[in-house]
Amino acid sequence: MKIVIAPDSFKDSLSAQGVADAIALGLAEVWPHAQLIKCPMADGGEGTVESVLAACDGELRRTDVRGPLGETVNAAWGWLPQNHTAIIEMAEASGLQLVPLDRRDACISSTFGTGELIRAALDAGAQRVILAIGGSATNDAGAGAMQALGVKLLDAQGQQLQPGGLALAQLARIDLTGIDPRLAEVRFDIAADVNNPLCGPHGASAIFGPQKGATPAQVEQLDRALGHFANHCANALAQDVRDEPGSGAAGGLGFAAKAFLGAQFMAGVEVVAELVGLAEAVVGADLVITGEGRFDAQTLRGKTPFGVARIAQEQGVAVIVIAGTLGEGYQALYEHGIDAAFALTSGPMTLEQACTEAPRLLRERATDIARVWRTATGQR
């Protein structure tokens, strides 16, 4: 009996590794001699570095960088020495969780610290950089990150622009002479599940600006400022990527990564699956178990269970989901490789209780699933 355990983290409760460990304990109660392969997963958001390092025996590194409002932040990032790959969660340097609710300001927050993390990866000898760009506090179209990498954004007086997206309205010239030459030798991949363009009603400012502190009036100002930046980039770089899917991700960091770094977009779960070797692990498996905190129709937008199911489908392997809760529309996933889904709790329980007792609940659910599977298939 070979079972692949490939869950995402349960936010505010357990890491993906912790979820996988708990499920494995429950399965082992029924199948003590089964081959249990743990592949902790993520979809490009929070926990991506942790999941990859747990599966790939990588190194966790830390670098002091400039946070979204200019304060010093000690940001973690991942390093895979065997293939010279850096994994960077931009939220570690430029994330919304770093800014208290009453200080969120989409007009001045900057991705400069994310650029500093990229520079640290270059210093380490990175040949590939994977940027997981979920959870940003910024709306500067990645301008800050590019400034950290040597791009000069100058106003009409030849002065460097102040941080933040609103200042881009004052941009008069882009100077690329100081850009770090090592960038041209590195492959950049963006791990994200957002396909918004940079500007317009579905762009970075309109869709994500309000949660970062932008008022309706500021949303309009930011959208114009980002469009102005995109115009200058098109002239300086001889390409215009503002309308490409994903350019609006992370307040427009996706735009800068494409335009200046030649980054390629990949679904976050696909990037993680590649690094942890999920496709290889699934070959010859009898069952795959995955999971996430909330399993619902939004999972179809590229979250971990959806990505895991696609890979398992290619091998004809059944997939079962264990989730904290089953939300509206989760049944739609049954048309996409998910064979069954189970909620974590067995009765009324507060969110706090569910988070605290998640290891036990996961173990019990996994045991229940194993017993049903054994009864139905005779596999012991």
Disulfide bonds with the S-S distance in Angstrom:
none
